[in-house]
Amino acid sequence: MPPLPFTLFANPNAGTPGTVVLPEGGFRRAWAEITAWPGYAPTPLRTLADSHGLAVIRLKDESARFGLGSFKALGGAYAVAQLVRAELARHPGSGPETITVTCATDGNHGRAVAWGAQRQGCRCVIFVHETVSQGRADAIAAYGAEVRRVPGTYDDAVRIASETAAAEGWHVVSDTSWPGYTQVPADVMQGYRVMVAEVLAQWEGAPPSHVFVQAGVGGLAAAVSVHLRLNLRPAPRLIVVEPDHAACLLASAELGERTAIGGELDTLMAGLACGEPSLLAWQELSRAAAAFMAIPDEAAVAAMRLLAAEGIVAGESATAGLAALLRALGDPAACETLALGPDSRVLLFSTEGATDPVLYRSLVE
Ligand SMILES: Cc1ncc(COP(=O)(O)O)c(C=O)c1O
């Protein structure tokens, strides 16, 4: 791959103690429920043929998760199930058809919520912003949800979904959290931990030394961080990777506090086009991430092609971790900062398959 620019910020607060944002009881409930769903099967953990001078690179391939094409199936659908159960317990005698769930999405989370709502028999309205592809909107509607397109970015859609829900008495099932709204997103993140627990059962040999994980609002990265910190000693170095035009966690780390970034959030990595970190994610990552990186779209596309050559179908938001690893490996100073070398054992998450098949083909073929 040709050299491409990237940004690397070593976290000065890495290792600061604090409370665990995702308690173990919540994870045990998520594991028990999700692994009992019809069609549940662990997704493959693949070892890359080319280890790029490292001991091993392994990649959790989420392209076939529950037939939805991304790891998000674990989070949104589980949170809908929890919410419906709690609502029916609060209103005995009423049925799930009286409940409406809603969220904003760049595609994958909305698909997971729509699937979850269909499974629970409740109503579902999903808000998509203007640049979400029609293919992704159609895939959500295919699960019986009403899809509403709104102007602006993902963050604007989050606000509109929450205002509409307040006015209509609907329930927001968001994958991002903010002050006063943490229970549902915590359930979403506990669902993601199922994927990480599978990795630990599948991993052979010495445990991972590094994890490069992509972030939108940071929920995925924080779930990975919590699960690995609680289960591996020492915990692997965790590097959070974002698109350079939507690097809100990097900006927050540089500032030393959770902050939103403005602008168009213009990136091909649609699932990562978020301008505001999730509160819960920030509480975990601000003290547990070793470093934050930002990469350009071209690096992610090059990594998509590299994986395609190994027979792995990875969508635009799936390869930022690999792309960042390869950028770092080409830069001796970055390798030193991250302690990356021939003994390193790297874990990556290929978080989606070709969730927009037309776009995938145009980028890879
Ligand atoms: C495929 C994919 N990977 C990664 C992410 C990032 O997850 P989070 O927003 O929790 O950081 C998303 C979010 O939508 C996604 O769709």
The ligand as an ORCA input file, in Angstrom:
! r2SCAN-3c Opt
* xyz 0 1
  C     -19.972     -1.691     10.598
  C     -19.759     -0.807     11.768
  N     -18.594     -0.845     12.401
  C     -18.355     -0.056     13.472
  C     -19.311      0.824     13.942
  C     -18.982      1.696     15.114
  O     -19.719      1.441     16.261
  P     -19.918      2.590     17.343
  O     -20.777      3.661     16.746
  O     -20.517      1.902     18.508
  O     -18.555      3.141     17.643
  C     -20.553      0.883     13.304
  C     -21.612      1.801     13.780
  O     -22.660      1.947     13.199
  C     -20.792      0.062     12.189
  O     -21.969      0.080     11.541
*
